[in-house]
Amino acid sequence: MARPRKAAPADPLSDLSKKTEILEREMTAQRAAMERLKEFGKTRPQPLRAGVALDPSTAKRRVAR
């Protein structure tokens, strides 16, 4: 048997501020994630491991996989 529905509030705008707050929080998290993705997409002038030089034989092995 299904559970009974919760009683709807008399005023449909009563929990609007709570929903708005949740929506703003979610949108802020999505904006931050998009900014991180944009940063990952940018080309870097140097490799992340600046101290490690790429060996040509290592590059061949990576491509062969």
C-alpha positions in Angstrom: 0.0 0.0 0.0 1.3 3.5 -0.9 2.2 6.0 1.8 -0.2 8.9 2.2 0.9 12.2 0.7 2.1 15.0 2.9 -0.4 17.8 3.3 0.2 20.6 1.0 0.8 24.0 2.6 -2.0 26.5 2.4 0.4 29.0 0.9 2.3 27.7 -2.1 5.1 30.3 -1.6 5.7 29.4 2.0 8.8 27.3 1.3 10.0 29.4 -1.7 12.9 30.9 0.3 14.1 27.5 1.3 13.9 26.2 -2.3 15.7 29.4 -3.5 18.5 28.9 -1.1 19.0 25.3 -2.1 18.9 26.3 -5.8 21.5 29.0 -5.3 23.8 26.6 -3.4 23.6 24.1 -6.2 24.2 26.7 -8.9 27.2 28.0 -7.0 28.6 24.4 -6.9 28.0 24.0 -10.6 29.7 27.3 -11.4 32.8 26.3 -9.4 32.9 22.9 -11.2 32.6 24.7 -14.6 35.5 27.0 -13.7 37.7 24.0 -12.6 36.9 22.3 -15.9 37.8 25.5 -17.9 41.2 25.6 -16.0 41.9 22.0 -16.9 41.1 22.7 -20.6 43.6 25.5 -20.8 47.0 24.7 -22.4 49.9 25.1 -20.0 53.2 26.7 -21.1 55.1 24.0 -19.1 54.3 20.4 -18.3 52.9 19.8 -14.8 56.1 18.0 -13.8 58.6 20.6 -14.8 61.5 18.6 -13.3 60.9 15.5 -15.4 62.2 15.6 -19.0 60.3 13.5 -21.5 62.4 10.6 -22.9 61.6 9.8 -26.5 61.5 6.1 -25.8 58.9 6.8 -23.0 56.8 8.8 -25.4 56.8 5.9 -27.9 55.6 3.5 -25.2 52.8 5.8 -24.2 51.6 6.1 -27.8 51.8 2.3 -28.4 49.4 1.6 -25.6 
